[in-house]
Amino acid sequence: MQNDIWSEEFGDTADEPILLVMGSMSQGILWPDEFVGRLTAGGRRVIRYDHRDTGRSRTVDFEQEPYTWEDIKDDVLRVMDAHGLESAHLVCHSAGGLLGQLIAVERPERVRTLTVIGSSPLGEREGMVIMRALMGEPQPEGSLPEPAPEFVAFYRELITAPPPAGRRERIESMIAEQRVLHGTALPFDEDAARRLQERVYDRARDLDAVVNHRLAAAAGPDFEPVGVLHRVKAPTLVVEGTHEPAKPGHGAIIADRIPGARLLMIEGMGHTLPPEVHEELARAVLAHTSAANG
């Protein structure tokens, strides 16, 4: 599927390469242009891409062409291969952070540094934590911290509501979801959110194909091995917002389990990447991916 994955790169090919890995069911353009620009201005070659079944990448009939999250993980390496990279700095968001963690464990020679943003520790099955919270079921002792109440309330309503009909209603639903993921601390720019979600909607080959990622998670085998994060050798930066609604407190657990990992808490940030955090986040990534560190 290598040739069917859309990607684009920015900056000088002689610069240190950063591969941006977005989360589940998400297009690569959710890495903001302004953030990418700050990285390239800092002397980085930056690549972002659309996961399979998102954006401009190939979509499939899952029943005819099933795949698993292991395949989605291997797509990260295929993108690197397509851009002629034996290794790269992986900067990963949300479920993309699980991909990055596993690649750092399995293929350490391909990871110069690892940056994990708004993610959960590999092996903890945070999807089950979210599902139990949505169902109102108690969490077993030792479970990851569960999502914020506003996150739970929104998705409880979403999973019982009829699907949106047409472009306008679908975009309104996408904006509402972005608002919840944005968190409660920073102002929410609805106009900017509308422009982003219109772009996401209009560039997708098949917007409904993203649900295949959920089918892939259910298809197995188990994507998340338990108790392996101590094997990560790449210098690791873990980033979490102080107002993370989906995975609050998960960053500290990741940082505790990866030897030498550093935790950065960004004030006001939720589960999205708004303009207010671009400077601090880019500065941290540039420092972490410097040649001396990598």
C-alpha positions in Angstrom: 0.0 0.0 0.0 3.1 2.2 0.0 2.2 4.0 -3.2 -1.4 4.7 -2.0 -0.5 6.8 1.0 -0.6 10.5 0.4 2.3 12.5 2.0 4.0 15.8 1.6 7.3 17.2 2.8 8.6 20.6 3.7 12.1 22.1 4.2 15.6 21.2 3.0 16.3 17.5 2.3 19.7 17.9 4.0 18.1 18.9 7.3 17.2 16.6 10.2 14.0 14.7 9.2 10.9 14.8 11.3 8.0 12.4 10.4 4.7 13.6 11.9 2.3 10.8 12.8 -1.3 11.8 13.5 -3.9 9.9 15.5 -6.6 7.4 14.6 -9.0 8.3 11.9 -7.1 11.6 11.4 -5.7 13.3 8.3 -2.1 14.6 8.2 -3.3 18.2 7.8 -4.4 18.2 11.4 -0.7 18.9 12.0 -1.2 22.7 11.6 0.6 24.5 8.7 1.9 27.1 11.2 3.4 24.5 13.4 5.0 22.7 10.4 6.4 26.1 9.3 8.0 26.7 12.7 9.8 23.3 12.4 11.1 24.0 8.9 12.2 27.5 9.9 14.1 25.8 12.7 16.1 23.7 10.2 14.0 20.5 9.9 12.8 18.5 7.0 9.2 17.8 7.9 6.9 15.1 6.4 3.2 14.6 7.2 0.9 12.0 5.7 -2.7 10.7 5.6 -3.2 7.4 7.2 -4.8 4.7 5.0 -8.6 5.3 4.8 -8.2 9.0 5.6 -7.9 12.1 3.4 -6.2 11.5 0.1 -4.8 8.1 0.9 -6.4 5.0 -0.5 -9.7 3.9 0.9 -10.8 0.2 0.9 -13.8 -2.0 1.4 -12.7 -3.4 4.7 -14.7 -6.7 4.3 -12.8 -7.3 1.0 -9.4 -5.9 2.1 -9.2 -6.2 5.9 -6.1 -5.0 7.8 -5.0 -4.5 11.4 -3.3 -1.7 13.4 -0.1 -3.6 12.8 -0.5 -2.7 9.1 -1.2 0.9 10.0 2.0 0.8 12.1 4.0 -0.6 9.1 2.6 2.3 7.0 4.8 4.6 9.1 7.9 2.7 7.9 6.6 2.7 4.4 6.3 6.5 4.4 9.9 6.7 5.6 11.0 4.4 2.8 9.1 6.4 0.2 11.0 9.5 1.3 14.4 7.7 1.3 14.8 7.7 5.1 16.6 5.0 7.0 15.6 6.7 10.2 13.7 9.8 11.4 12.6 11.8 14.4 9.1 10.6 15.1 6.7 13.2 16.4 3.4 11.5 17.1 -0.1 12.6 18.4 -2.7 10.6 20.2 -3.0 7.1 18.8 -0.1 8.0 16.6 1.9 8.0 19.8 1.1 4.3 20.2 2.5 3.7 16.7 5.6 5.6 17.6 6.1 3.8 20.9 5.8 0.4 19.2 8.2 1.3 16.4 10.7 2.6 18.9 10.5 -0.8 20.7 10.5 -3.0 17.6 12.7 -1.0 15.2 14.9 1.2 17.3 17.4 1.7 14.4 14.7 3.7 12.6 13.9 6.1 15.4 16.3 9.0 16.0 14.2 10.5 18.7 10.6 10.0 19.8 8.1 12.7 20.7 4.7 11.6 22.0 1.9 14.2 22.3 -1.5 13.6 24.0 -1.1 9.8 23.9 -1.4 6.8 26.2 1.2 4.2 27.3 1.6 1.3 25.0 -0.1 -1.9 26.4 -2.7 -0.2 28.6 -5.7 -0.4 26.1 -6.9 3.1 26.8 -9.8 2.4 24.4 -11.3 0.1 27.0 -11.0 2.9 29.7 -12.9 5.3 27.4 -15.5 2.7 26.6 -16.2 1.8 30.3 -16.5 5.5 31.0 -19.0 6.0 28.2 -21.0 3.0 29.5 -20.9 4.2 33.1 -19.0 1.1 34.2 -16.5 1.1 37.1 -12.8 1.1 36.1 -10.8 -1.9 37.4 -8.1 -1.0 40.0 -5.0 0.2 38.4 -6.7 1.4 35.2 -5.5 4.6 33.4 -7.2 7.8 34.4 -10.5 8.2 32.6 -11.5 11.0 30.3 -12.9 14.4 31.5 -16.6 14.6 32.3 -17.3 16.9 29.3 -15.6 14.4 27.0 -17.7 11.5 28.3 -20.9 13.5 28.1 -20.2 14.5 24.5 -19.4 11.0 23.2 -22.3 9.4 25.1 -24.6 11.7 23.1 -22.7 11.3 19.9 -22.9 7.4 19.8 -26.7 7.5 20.3 -27.5 10.4 17.9 -28.5 9.7 14.3 -25.6 10.3 11.9 -25.4 13.8 10.4 -26.9 14.2 7.0 -25.1 16.2 4.3 -22.0 18.3 4.2 -23.2 21.2 6.4 -24.5 19.0 9.3 -21.4 16.8 9.1 -19.1 19.7 9.4 -21.0 21.1 12.3 -20.7 17.8 14.1 -16.9 17.8 13.4 -16.6 21.3 14.8 -18.5 20.3 17.9 -16.1 17.4 18.4 -13.1 19.6 17.9 -14.5 22.0 20.5 -14.6 19.2 23.1 -11.1 18.0 22.3 -9.8 21.5 22.4 -10.3 21.6 26.2 -11.7 24.3 28.4 -8.8 26.6 29.1 -8.0 28.4 25.8 -10.5 30.3 23.7 -12.0 28.2 20.9 -11.8 29.9 17.4 -14.9 28.6 15.7 -14.1 30.3 12.4 -10.7 28.6 12.3 -12.2 25.3 13.3 -14.8 25.6 10.4 -12.0 26.3 7.9 -10.1 23.2 9.1 -13.1 20.9 9.1 -14.3 22.1 5.7 -10.8 21.3 4.4 -10.9 17.9 6.1 -14.3 17.1 4.6 -13.5 18.4 1.1 -10.2 16.6 0.6 -11.3 13.2 1.8 -11.8 10.5 -0.8 -14.4 8.9 1.5 -15.0 10.5 4.9 -16.8 7.4 6.2 -13.8 5.1 5.5 -12.2 6.3 8.7 -14.4 3.8 10.7 -12.2 1.1 9.2 -9.6 2.1 11.8 -12.0 0.8 14.5 -12.6 -2.4 12.5 -8.8 -2.8 12.3 -8.5 -2.4 16.1 -11.0 -5.2 16.5 -9.4 -7.4 13.8 -6.4 -8.2 16.0 -3.9 -9.6 16.8 -3.4 -7.5 19.9 -1.5 -4.4 18.7 -0.3 -3.2 22.1 2.2 -5.5 23.9 2.4 -5.1 27.7 5.4 -4.2 29.6 7.8 -3.2 26.8 8.3 0.5 27.2 11.5 0.0 29.2 13.0 -1.2 25.8 12.7 2.2 24.2 16.2 3.5 23.6 15.4 6.6 21.6 15.5 9.9 23.5 11.9 10.5 24.3 9.9 13.7 24.9 6.3 13.2 26.3 4.0 16.2 25.9 0.6 16.6 27.6 -1.7 19.6 27.9 -2.8 20.7 31.4 -6.4 20.5 30.1 -6.2 17.2 28.2 -9.8 15.9 28.1 -9.3 12.5 26.5 -6.2 11.1 28.2 -5.5 13.2 31.3 -2.5 12.0 33.2 -1.4 9.4 30.7 1.7 11.4 29.7 3.3 11.1 33.1 2.8 7.3 33.0 4.6 7.1 29.6 7.4 9.2 30.8 7.8 7.1 33.9 8.0 3.9 31.9 10.5 5.0 29.2 14.1 5.3 30.6 15.3 8.9 30.5 12.0 10.3 29.1 11.1 13.9 29.8 7.6 15.1 30.4 6.5 18.6 29.2 3.2 19.9 30.4 1.8 22.7 28.2 -0.4 25.2 30.0 -3.9 25.4 28.6 -3.5 22.8 25.9 -6.2 20.1 25.4 -6.1 17.3 22.8 -5.7 19.6 19.8 -2.9 21.8 18.6 -4.2 25.4 18.6 -2.1 28.4 17.6 -1.5 29.4 21.3 0.7 26.3 21.8 2.7 26.3 18.5 5.6 28.3 19.7 6.2 26.4 22.9 5.6 23.0 21.2 7.8 23.7 18.2 10.6 25.1 20.4 10.5 21.9 22.5 10.5 19.6 19.4 13.4 21.5 17.8 15.4 21.2 20.9 14.6 17.5 21.3 15.4 16.7 17.7 18.7 18.6 17.5 21.6 16.7 16.1 23.3 16.6 19.5 20.3 15.0 21.0 19.4 12.7 18.2 
